[in-house]
Amino acid sequence: MLKQDEALRAGQAALLRAAWQEARVHFEAALTRGETPQALEGLGAAAWWLSDAPAVFAARERAYRLYRKSGEDRSAARVATALAMDCCTFRGRAAIARGWVRRAERLLGDEICRELGWLLIVKTHVALMIDHDPATTRDFATRAGSLGETLGDIDLEMLALAYRGLALVSLGQVDAGMRCLDEAVIAAAAGEMGDIDATCTACCLMIYACEKARDLERAAEWCAQLKERSQQSSYRLMFALCRAHYAGVLIRRGVWAEAEIELIEVIDELERTHRAQAAEALVLLSELRWRQGRLEEAEELLQRAESPPYQMFVGKRCLLRRGALALELGNADAGCDHIQRFLRSVPAEDLLERAAGLELLVQAHVMLRDRHRAEATLQELRDVVSNVSTGPMQAALRFAEGRVSALSDPLAAKVCFEDAVELFARSSSPFESAQARVELGGSLSALGRKPAAIDEILTAVRTFDKIGAARWTRKAQSLARELRSFGGGETRADPLHCLTRREIEVLTLTAQGLTNREIATRLCRSEHTVHRHVANILTKLGLPSRAAAASFAAKHNLL
């Protein structure tokens, strides 16, 4: 049988090997030979990795008291810092978490030490996830990173860099923020970081940033690698939040079946252990249900997310989702109220959160035919998006501009919606692209181009149907039938009526003999996008080949 100090060393070694159950056995053995704060602290760490919340609190609270009794203030502060995070992740109790933070601050004073660095990380996390204050998050993360560099603590330095990156992204400094996150996650992936908690958290912050900035291509690159690591990890729950944000990316990309599986599994895992942390997944599943047209289920999920302990993390986002639900049900006044409450709760500098609310508020004002407020909201959205260069954000702006233009200028609206369709499609956002096509159909109809309008709407129908947006499929089909019933006698004087502006450009260049690659270079588009345009042109014009398209273009004076 091991002596107490031998059992302690064996427990610490097991923790380093990620052998959580073995570590627990050793620490419990050490405690049978006498209660020490070191054994209790080790037991709390092992129980944390095993998701045994009652054991975590019992062991750590007792360790804290024993460290204080023996005058070991730095160690007591270290345990207090851990308890602060535990109160957030296990129980969702922000006030108690802040109390532990204050105790740790007082115990550490001005001492420059590793414990102070990790206390700053906890304060950074609270500022970001509970207070939703990216500016304060950035400041705490900067201090923690500097301290990590001074102390030579790569885990502290890189985790702080990741938090700083997410804060910068939230503040609209997307390029600078992503550079920080890329560096931090490379350090994690390359094995430079030794603390698995810090490693996983840095990776999850990257996916969260991609979701917020709608940088779907970057997210796709990291998601596959992190999902594989999740499946190989000895502590899969560390990746649960990561998987929730990964599901958010899948929702944007129209991969809804996989997103649903991820979210349901994450909610099940977290509610059994870290219940409060299931909040993000509940809101994302509500959004997925809204997109699927399962509005009652979306409402039920929001009700759950608005109750303790989840509300602390996602109360503001629930307001946004309620606004979207109200608009879909045709209640623009209620939608406007929810969205405005959301925007009042978001700091002016949190640009990406504001962008999501402003998009919906434009829609609400347009539904209310309030052009003055719609234009004012649109201008604020322009100011926000001017700081964010991702394709989906640019697409969202063009979509909002189209909605406002449609109140008075269907031709200007048509151009905006055409741009939005293309930008959303290029960003692999099929649901949003289909929505923009429906609006484009409305503008074409207002211009008297009913057949072209029907073509766009039926293209949207196929996309909605493919990704599982049943409610939107039915609405678009109904709109197409309505246009047919009123537009059956229309003549198609314009032979190019069914082509978008971009398709006419591609047709002209095709007729000039350019290859898809050459056209892509000329238009600054991908070769895949040009291939899709050519296929659409041939289908819409009923032509069998590129040669036939060239003849058609020559016949209609496009050369």
ROMI-703608 format. One line per field, with one value per residue (C-alpha): x negated, y, z; residue number from 1. Coordinates in pm, whole numbers. Example, Ala and Ser with C-alpha at 12.3 -4.5 7.8 and 13.67 -1.06 7.14 Angstrom:
! ROMI-703608
east: (-1230/-1367)
north: (-450/-106)
up: (780/714)
seq: (1/2)
! end
This chain:
! ROMI-703608
east: (0/-136/-228/-38/-307/-349/27/24/-256/-83/239/61/-112/223/372/89/166/537/610/887/1033/689/603/922/837/489/613/887/622/410/706/759/418/509/692/464/555/323/508/845/737/618/944/1140/943/1001/1373/1397/1265/1507/1796/1884/2009/2098/1751/1586/1751/1709/1337/1248/1441/1273/931/989/1068/762/529/666/626/262/194/123/297/172/298/628/661/591/876/1106/1041/1135/1453/1550/1542/1722/2009/2050/2015/2189/2453/2490/2456/2290/2314/2141/1878/1803/1770/1500/1324/1314/1176/898/819/785/571/329/302/42/-171/-289/-233/-75/234/297/277/542/761/746/856/1163/1241/1199/1443/1702/1672/1725/1981/2185/2143/2120/1866/1601/1407/1348/1277/1003/845/841/711/431/318/335/137/-136/-163/-180/-463/-650/-613/-692/-351/-256/88/179/30/205/543/537/451/753/986/838/901/1267/1308/1157/1385/1687/1569/1565/1186/1225/891/689/898/867/490/480/704/512/189/343/509/194/12/284/287/-93/-112/-281/-6/-14/304/590/849/668/607/972/1099/873/1005/1365/1312/1197/1518/1727/1550/1609/1977/2009/1826/1997/1656/1781/1479/1238/1477/1500/1120/1099/1421/1314/987/1153/1432/1174/991/1320/1382/1029/1026/1042/1275/1532/1732/1447/1551/1924/1942/1709/1953/2244/2073/1974/2345/2409/2175/2352/2686/2551/2417/2752/2628/2925/2947/2591/2642/2950/2762/2476/2706/2924/2618/2452/2765/2798/2432/2426/2759/2639/2323/2255/2622/2578/2345/2629/2771/2596/2702/3066/3076/2906/3152/3435/3291/3269/3633/3729/3551/3719/4054/4117/4215/4387/4078/3863/4081/4056/3677/3665/3879/3628/3333/3497/3516/3235/2955/2942/3077/2755/2568/2827/3105/3019/3000/3342/3483/3336/3483/3821/3806/3741/4029/4268/4173/4223/4571/4649/4644/4410/4492/4401/4094/3982/4024/3816/3539/3518/3494/3210/3026/3064/2893/2594/2302/2251/1900/2019/2061/2131/2406/2562/2545/2767/3027/3009/3076/3400/3498/3472/3709/3951/3960/4012/4301/4451/4391/4191/3939/3781/3691/3593/3342/3200/3151/3000/2743/2637/2605/2385/2160/2124/2061/1800/1576/1647/1527/1675/1895/2202/2197/2174/2456/2672/2620/2720/3025/3128/3067/3289/3571/3560/3533/3834/4053/4014/3770/3811/3531/3277/3413/3363/2993/2948/3121/2919/2600/2730/2819/2471/2289/2491/2439/2066/2055/2234/2543/2824/3115/3031/2962/3307/3468/3297/3422/3779/3738/3575/3881/4097/3893/3905/4281/4311/4118/4371/4135/4357/4189/3847/3996/4146/3815/3631/3896/3900/3522/3566/3829/3579/3319/3565/3687/3333/3221/3548/3708/4063/4250/4050/4093/4472/4472/4255/4466/4778/4622/4520/4876/5016/4788/4882/5253/5210/4937/5045/5107/4776/4552/4176/4049/3706/3520/3287/3570/3478/3108/2955/2712/2420/2545/2562/2199/2097/2296/2120/1774/1860/1963/1626/1463/1332/1302/1459/1120/1060/1407/1347/1026/1195/1485/1284/1500/1425/1422/1693/1920/1871/1946/2272/2363/2303/2519/2797/2776/2809/3102/3290/3243/3307/2974/2777/2418/2176/2163/2540/2508/2248/2484/2768/2548/2446/2808/2909/2620/2425/2090)
north: (0/343/599/928/1123/836/826/1202/1176/883/1087/1385/1161/1005/1351/1434/1113/1203/886/1051/750/623/969/971/635/755/1080/901/659/954/1098/776/842/1193/1491/1734/2027/1890/1556/1731/1967/1670/1484/1790/1802/1432/1464/1766/1566/1287/1540/1453/1796/1711/1565/1867/2119/1907/1849/2200/2384/2170/2221/2597/2600/2391/2610/2919/2760/2681/3032/2914/3207/3148/2792/2904/3164/2896/2681/2984/3061/2706/2727/3052/2876/2573/2792/2914/2589/2346/2562/2887/3098/3423/3601/3317/3295/3666/3613/3350/3581/3858/3624/3514/3877/3974/3670/3732/4107/4248/3934/3845/3470/3198/3201/3566/3480/3209/3434/3685/3406/3342/3716/3718/3428/3595/3924/3746/3477/3629/4006/3997/4279/4227/4543/4435/4082/4217/4412/4117/3884/4125/4139/3760/3710/3950/3773/3434/3558/3699/3374/3153/2982/2890/2756/3085/3295/3112/3076/3448/3514/3309/3502/3828/3712/3637/3972/4154/3964/4065/4425/4409/4383/4050/4026/4112/3879/3586/3630/3590/3285/3121/3150/3019/2721/2631/2623/2393/2166/2144/2018/2327/2360/2096/2174/1991/2229/2532/2350/2258/2597/2777/2556/2615/2991/2969/2796/3044/3333/3178/3137/3499/3640/3390/3291/2952/2855/2904/2722/2425/2390/2376/2186/1860/1854/1940/1688/1415/1526/1526/1163/1066/1266/1102/1383/1437/1688/1937/1956/1979/2358/2330/2086/2323/2605/2356/2277/2650/2648/2341/2522/2809/2565/2388/2057/2036/1662/1654/1977/1831/1517/1724/1955/1682/1485/1796/1895/1541/1531/1875/1858/1548/1718/2085/2179/2555/2505/2353/2704/2777/2444/2501/2837/2693/2403/2657/2841/2515/2435/2784/2724/2386/2556/2370/2689/2541/2338/2646/2831/2546/2544/2919/2881/2630/2854/3150/2960/2913/2817/2878/3232/3379/3283/3330/3557/3823/3575/3443/3791/3784/3441/3553/3846/3614/3388/3683/3810/3466/3454/3794/3989/4271/4488/4213/4125/4486/4505/4191/4300/4651/4507/4287/4582/4790/4511/4488/4730/4963/4825/4462/4498/4139/4091/4419/4317/4015/4234/4510/4266/4155/4510/4620/4336/4438/4804/4698/4474/4775/4988/5232/5346/5616/5377/5104/5336/5456/5097/5004/5282/5152/4804/4949/5107/4773/4567/4815/4664/4302/4165/3814/3719/3626/3963/4146/3927/4008/4380/4353/4152/4422/4693/4504/4486/4861/4942/4720/4969/5219/5105/4746/4786/4883/4604/4355/4440/4412/4075/3942/4035/3879/3553/3527/3623/3382/3101/3168/3155/2817/2961/2789/2887/3257/3231/3081/3352/3615/3439/3462/3834/3867/3701/3962/4245/4087/4049/4418/4499/4301/4009/3732/3433/3536/3584/3236/3086/3244/3136/2779/2766/2872/2599/2334/2465/2486/2135/1995/2126/2048/2393/2261/2575/2795/2540/2561/2941/2974/2720/2913/3237/3077/2945/3289/3452/3191/3252/3625/3609/3340/3573/3756/3749/3713/3991/3991/3670/3723/3769/3460/3541/3736/4017/3793/3514/3755/3851/3485/3411/3699/3580/3221/3334/3506/3166/3200/2888/2866/2927/3235/3368/3308/3510/3790/3817/3743/3442/3074/2831/2631/2938/2998/2631/2668/2986/2813/2517/2755/2945/2629/2510/2841/2894/2529/2502/2177/2305/2596/2620/2667/2932/3114/3110/3238/3522/3621/3614/3851/4094/4005/3989)
up: (0/-97/163/158/-27/-275/-336/-395/-650/-822/-842/-994/-1248/-1344/-1401/-1640/-1835/-1845/-1642/-1443/-1265/-1165/-1031/-826/-669/-569/-417/-224/-97/16/205/399/556/659/510/330/101/-168/-182/-180/-459/-665/-599/-711/-1036/-1107/-1027/-1258/-1552/-1460/-1452/-1090/-983/-618/-564/-730/-497/-184/-246/-361/-91/176/14/14/385/472/260/433/775/704/566/208/40/-315/-309/-158/-436/-697/-563/-530/-898/-993/-784/-959/-1295/-1149/-1031/-1389/-1579/-1345/-1180/-1373/-1057/-1156/-820/-633/-908/-866/-492/-543/-791/-531/-267/-502/-588/-223/-140/-429/-391/-631/-644/-996/-1022/-1229/-1006/-1098/-1468/-1439/-1228/-1514/-1751/-1534/-1529/-1907/-1942/-1718/-1909/-2241/-2166/-1882/-1911/-2293/-2277/-2548/-2467/-2106/-2230/-2458/-2173/-1930/-2201/-2290/-1926/-1892/-2212/-2103/-1770/-1942/-2162/-1860/-1667/-1966/-1934/-2292/-2190/-2022/-2303/-2588/-2416/-2340/-2704/-2814/-2582/-2709/-3066/-2999/-2826/-3125/-3364/-3155/-3169/-3548/-3582/-3757/-3938/-3626/-3413/-3651/-3664/-3286/-3299/-3583/-3384/-3063/-3227/-3420/-3086/-2954/-3260/-3273/-2916/-2771/-2512/-2241/-2046/-2219/-2073/-2216/-2545/-2598/-2488/-2737/-3017/-2915/-2909/-3272/-3382/-3183/-3356/-3699/-3614/-3500/-3803/-4037/-4168/-4284/-4492/-4204/-3972/-4207/-4208/-3829/-3756/-3920/-3726/-3396/-3442/-3494/-3180/-2990/-3080/-2971/-2648/-2307/-2201/-2473/-2271/-2309/-2676/-2613/-2649/-2947/-3105/-3036/-3227/-3495/-3528/-3568/-3867/-4008/-3979/-4189/-4448/-4479/-4334/-4101/-4033/-3901/-3706/-3538/-3430/-3289/-3091/-2944/-2832/-2684/-2491/-2355/-2245/-2087/-1906/-1722/-1598/-1684/-1715/-1751/-2046/-2252/-2303/-2635/-2781/-2680/-2860/-3168/-3179/-3152/-3453/-3646/-3564/-3686/-4015/-4046/-3990/-3662/-3485/-3179/-3098/-3148/-2896/-2641/-2666/-2609/-2298/-2162/-2249/-2072/-1742/-1486/-1512/-1889/-1895/-1756/-2072/-2350/-2227/-2484/-2771/-2676/-2737/-3086/-3163/-3030/-3268/-3563/-3457/-3431/-3777/-3930/-3774/-3930/-3602/-3697/-3393/-3146/-3352/-3349/-2970/-2908/-3142/-3002/-2648/-2772/-2926/-2610/-2417/-2653/-2609/-2904/-2957/-2987/-3361/-3463/-3206/-3317/-3682/-3618/-3451/-3710/-3995/-3830/-3734/-4097/-4187/-3911/-4022/-4384/-4281/-4101/-4415/-4200/-4458/-4242/-3959/-4205/-4375/-4042/-3925/-4259/-4227/-3887/-4038/-4316/-4054/-3876/-4189/-4313/-4043/-4143/-4476/-4471/-4765/-4559/-4383/-4715/-4845/-4541/-4606/-4971/-4869/-4619/-4881/-5120/-4868/-4808/-5181/-5252/-5067/-5353/-5623/-5749/-6003/-5735/-5516/-5800/-5825/-5446/-5431/-5727/-5543/-5221/-5397/-5544/-5224/-5010/-5261/-5277/-4897/-4887/-4716/-4910/-4684/-4701/-5076/-5131/-4919/-5135/-5451/-5326/-5267/-5609/-5755/-5588/-5742/-6088/-6054/-5960/-6278/-6483/-6546/-6416/-6591/-6462/-6117/-6124/-6233/-5938/-5689/-5817/-5787/-5425/-5380/-5487/-5243/-4953/-5025/-5047/-4707/-4525/-4492/-4536/-4428/-4666/-4945/-4912/-4895/-5206/-5397/-5305/-5429/-5759/-5810/-5737/-5993/-6252/-6197/-6262/-6522/-6764/-7059/-7040/-7345/-7311/-7533/-7370/-7467/-7170/-6922/-6722/-6678/-6393/-6459/-6368/-6595/-6888/-6821/-6813/-7131/-7311/-7208/-7295/-7643/-7676/-7637/-7281/-7067/-6721/-6562/-6777/-6697/-6326/-6345/-6538/-6290/-5973/-5897/-5837/-6128/-5949/-5941/-6314/-6387/-6193/-6384/-6719/-6614/-6506/-6835/-7044/-6832/-6835/-7210/-7296/-7480/-7522/-7517/-7483/-7861/-7871/-7601/-7813/-8111/-7893/-7765/-8119/-8234/-7956/-8001/-7688/-7871)
seq: (1/2/3/4/5/6/7/8/9/10/11/12/13/14/15/16/17/18/19/20/21/22/23/24/25/26/27/28/29/30/31/32/33/34/35/36/37/38/39/40/41/42/43/44/45/46/47/48/49/50/51/52/53/54/55/56/57/58/59/60/61/62/63/64/65/66/67/68/69/70/71/72/73/74/75/76/77/78/79/80/81/82/83/84/85/86/87/88/89/90/91/92/93/94/95/96/97/98/99/100/101/102/103/104/105/106/107/108/109/110/111/112/113/114/115/116/117/118/119/120/121/122/123/124/125/126/127/128/129/130/131/132/133/134/135/136/137/138/139/140/141/142/143/144/145/146/147/148/149/150/151/152/153/154/155/156/157/158/159/160/161/162/163/164/165/166/167/168/169/170/171/172/173/174/175/176/177/178/179/180/181/182/183/184/185/186/187/188/189/190/191/192/193/194/195/196/197/198/199/200/201/202/203/204/205/206/207/208/209/210/211/212/213/214/215/216/217/218/219/220/221/222/223/224/225/226/227/228/229/230/231/232/233/234/235/236/237/238/239/240/241/242/243/244/245/246/247/248/249/250/251/252/253/254/255/256/257/258/259/260/261/262/263/264/265/266/267/268/269/270/271/272/273/274/275/276/277/278/279/280/281/282/283/284/285/286/287/288/289/290/291/292/293/294/295/296/297/298/299/300/301/302/303/304/305/306/307/308/309/310/311/312/313/314/315/316/317/318/319/320/321/322/323/324/325/326/327/328/329/330/331/332/333/334/335/336/337/338/339/340/341/342/343/344/345/346/347/348/349/350/351/352/353/354/355/356/357/358/359/360/361/362/363/364/365/366/367/368/369/370/371/372/373/374/375/376/377/378/379/380/381/382/383/384/385/386/387/388/389/390/391/392/393/394/395/396/397/398/399/400/401/402/403/404/405/406/407/408/409/410/411/412/413/414/415/416/417/418/419/420/421/422/423/424/425/426/427/428/429/430/431/432/433/434/435/436/437/438/439/440/441/442/443/444/445/446/447/448/449/450/451/452/453/454/455/456/457/458/459/460/461/462/463/464/465/466/467/468/469/470/471/472/473/474/475/476/477/478/479/480/481/482/483/484/485/486/487/488/489/490/491/492/493/494/495/496/497/498/499/500/501/502/503/504/505/506/507/508/509/510/511/512/513/514/515/516/517/518/519/520/521/522/523/524/525/526/527/528/529/530/531/532/533/534/535/536/537/538/539/540/541/542/543/544/545/546/547/548/549/550/551/552/553/554/555/556/557/558/559)
! end
